[in-house]
Amino acid sequence: MSADIFAPTSARLLPRKMQASPKKDYSVGASPMQTELTALEHPTIKVPYEIFNKRYRLSQKIIEKEQHAVAAAVDEIEKQLATAAPTSVPHMVSLLDTVMDRLRALKRKSTESFDEDLSAVRACKTRVSHLRLSDSNAALFEKRRLDRMLVEYCFRCGYYDSATMLAKKTDVEELSNMDLFLAARDIEVSLARRETEMALAWCNENRSRLKKQNSFFEFYLRQQEVIELIKKGRNGCMDAILHARKHFPALEDFKQYEKDIQKTMTLLAVHYREGQSDNPYQVRWRQSKSQFYIISFKSSH
């Protein structure tokens, strides 16, 4: 049996079933400047729009939830008033207090959602204003674009401090998606510590995109949680089984992970012994997975 039975292949770092979709040819009938803008500046407006769209949909869900809570509290009052038996004053005061609490919560969350949506709209307007410079002040536009591309290149190479300093010095903080890069850095740091909470929260927020990519990233995180529980010994084995039963079936297209799950659960029957080298399953215990998870996260991000 091969010693790298559990070693992930490089192919798994990338989402499966990703087929190249036909792209529209925007160059037909367009000037060279328009073609260049389409090629280089598409992410400039796409990213803040996607953020706004996500926040707007989340705001809708939050407000609808609070509206239902207010309606339920009002229905309870109407139900009490409709009964033949008289309602005590303290009980009615309690019901009214509940309605007031729900209304305050609705107002607070509506204000928070509005502020977040407004911030996202301002980001979109800032990007649009930047793109309009290509007509009114081409030299300034090209300078700021170069600065933005340098900042994002530094971020992608992992030079976060240098990228942040450059963005502030060149005044392109609002054009360089700094928040996304810094949030990704926090997740990468947590993965390097073999912590999965932040990465799983990110998976939950981006579930639709991961589904489209058919990404294995969330499965890898759940798999690692199970392995860490098994490594605790007899006391952790039952927790590992319960954890696997809870989270593995909840994954999209559960069947595609079946073989990997079988290999992982086989570890329940393999005792962890330091220094043992003749057991191929021991590779799974010893292998450092942090860097693999970081690379997998980057490929899904």
N, C-alpha and C positions, 0 to 999 in steps of 0.2 A: 504494500500500500504506500502510495507516495507520501512523503513527509509534508508536502504543501497541500494537503487535502482540503484545508480550509482557507488557503491563501486566495484572496480575491483576485480575479483576473483584471487586467487593465481595461478590458471591454466593459466591465461593470461600472467603471468610473463614469461612464456616459450613459444617459437615458436610453432605454431600448426602444425599438420600433420608431425611431425618429427618422422620418423620410423627408427629403428635401421637397418642400412645396414650391410650385412654380411661382416665380416672382414677377411682378409687373415691371415692364420696362418703361421707366419714367423719362428716359432720355429722348424718346420719340417726340419731336416737336418742341423740345425744351432747349433753352440756351445752356452753354457750358456752365454758367454760374448757377443756374437752377439745378442742373444735374449734380454739381458739386455739393450744393446745399442739401439735396435729397440724400446723398451718400453719406455725408459727414455729420449732418445736424439732425438726422432722424431721431436718434436717442435723446437729443436735447429736449425735444418737446414730448416725446413718447413717455419718458420716465415720470415727469410730474403729472401728466394726464392719467397714467395708470394709478399713481398714488391717490390722486383726487377721486378717481372712480371707485377705488377700494374704500376710501374713507367715507364717501357718500353712501355707498351701499351699507357699510357698517353703521353709519348714523341712522339710516332708515330703520334697520333692525332694532337698534337701541331705543329709538323714539317709539316705534310700534309696541315694543315690549312694555315700556313705561305707560303708554296710553291704555293698554289692556289692563295694567295694574290699577290705574285710576278708574277705569270703567267697572272693574270688579268691585272696588271699594264702594262706588256709587250704587251699584246693584244691590250690595248688601244692605245699604241704608234703605233703599226702596223696598226691599223684601221685608225689613223690620217694620216699616210704616204700613205695609199692606196686611200685616197680621192683625187678627181681631184682638189679641191680647195686647195690653198697653206695654210700651217699651220704657224701661227705666231711664231716667235722665243720665246717670253715669254711663250706662251702656251706649246711649246715643252720643254722648260726648266722646266716648272712646272711638266710635265709628267715624265721627267727624274728624277727630285727630288723625285717624288713619288716612282719610281722604286728603287732608292737608299735607301729611307726610309724603304721600304719593305725588301730589301736585308739585311739592318742592323738589322732589327727586326728578320729576319730568322737566321742570324748569332748569335745574342744574345741568342735567345731562344734555338737554337741548342746547343750552348755551355752550357747553364744552364741544359738542358736535359741530355747532355753527362756527366756532372759532377755528377748529381743525379744518373744516371745509374751506373757510375763508383763507386760511394759510395756504392750503393747496392751490386755490384759485390764484392767489398772488404769485405763487411760484410759476404757474403756467403763464401768467401775464408777463412776468420778468423774462421768461425764455422767449416769448413772442417778441417782446421789445428788443431783445438781443438779436433775433433773426432779422428784424426790420432794419438794423444797422447796415446790413449788407447792401441796401439800396442808398441810404443816406450818408453813410460814412464807412466805406469799404475798408479803409486802412485800419481804423479802430476795431471793426468787426473781426478782421483777420488776426489782429494782435490778441484780442480777447479769446478767440477760438484756439489759437496756439497755446495760450496760457492754460486754458481749460483742458486741452488734450494732454499737456505736460502733467498737470495735476492728476488727472485720471490715470495716466500711465504710472505715475509714482504710487498711487493708491493700489493699482492692480499688481504692482511688483512688491507690495508690502512695505513701502517706505511711507508709513502713515504720518509720522511727524513732519517729514520733509514736505509731503503733499499738503498738509494742513498749513504749514508756514507759507508755502508758495501761494496757496489759494488766498490767504489773507493779504499777502504782499501785493498780489496782482489784482485783488478785488474781484475774484471770480467764485467766491464761496457759494453764491446763489445759482451758479451755472454748472457746478461740478458734482452734484449728487453726493456731497460730503456725508450727509446723514446716513445714506445707505451703506457707504463704504465703512464708516466708523461702526455702524451696527453689525456689519459683517465681521469686522475685526473682533468685536466682543464675542461673537459666536465662535470664531476660530480659536480665540484664547481659551474659551470654556471647553472646546473640544480637545485642545492640547492638554487640558487638566483631566480629560476623560469624563467630563460632565456633559450631560445630554439635555438638561432642562431647557436652556435657551434655544438650542437647535430644534428641539421638538416644538417649542412655541412658534418658531419661525415656520416649521412645516405646517402647523395648524393654520397660520395666517396665509400661507401660499399653497394650500392644498389643491386648488383648481389647476394652478400652473404645474405642480408636480405630477398631477394626474395626466395632464396633456403630454408631459415629457416621459411618462411611465418610469419615473425615477425610483431607484431603490434606496434613496438616502434615508427615508424614515424607517424602512425595514432594518437597515444596518444599525441604526441607533437602538431600536427595540431589541435587536439581536444582541447587541453589546450589553444592554441592561440585564438580559436573561443570563448571559455568561458571567457577569459580575456577581449575580445572585448565586449561581452554581458554585462559583469559586469560594463562597463563604462556607461551603461544606454541607453537612447533613441539615443544619438548620435553615440554610438558604435554598435547598432543593425544592421544597414545597412552595416557597415564595416564587421561585423561578417558574414552576409549572403554572401557578395561578396567574403570574404575570404574562406568560406566553398565551394562555387561554384567553386572557382579556384583550391583549393588544394585537396579536398576530391575525386573528380572524377579522379584525376591524380594518385591516389594510385593504386598499383597492386591489382587485384582481388577486385575491389571496392565493389562488392555485399556483401562480408563477413563482411563489417563494417556497413551495412545498419541500423540494429537495434540500434547500438551505436550512429550513426549519428542522427537518429530520436529522441532519448532521449536527445542528446545534443541540437538539434535545438528546442526542447520543452522549453528549458530555455528562449527562446525569449518571451514566454508568461508568464513567472513567474517573478514577481518583487522581487528584492533583498532587504530584510529588515533585518537590524541588530537585533539579539535577537529573531527572529521568530523561534520557534522550532517545531511547529505542521505541517509544510509543508515538506514533504519528499524531495522535490526538493532543499530545502535550504541546505541539506547535501552537495550537489555538490558545493555550494558556499563556505561553511565553510571548507571543507575538505582540508587538506594540502596534496598535491600530490608530493612534491619534492622527498621524499624518495622513493615513488613508481616508479618515473621516473628513479631514480638512479639505483634501483634494476633491472628495465626493461632494462636499458642500459647495465648493467653488464651481464645480461643473453643473450643479443644479441651480445656483444663484443667478 
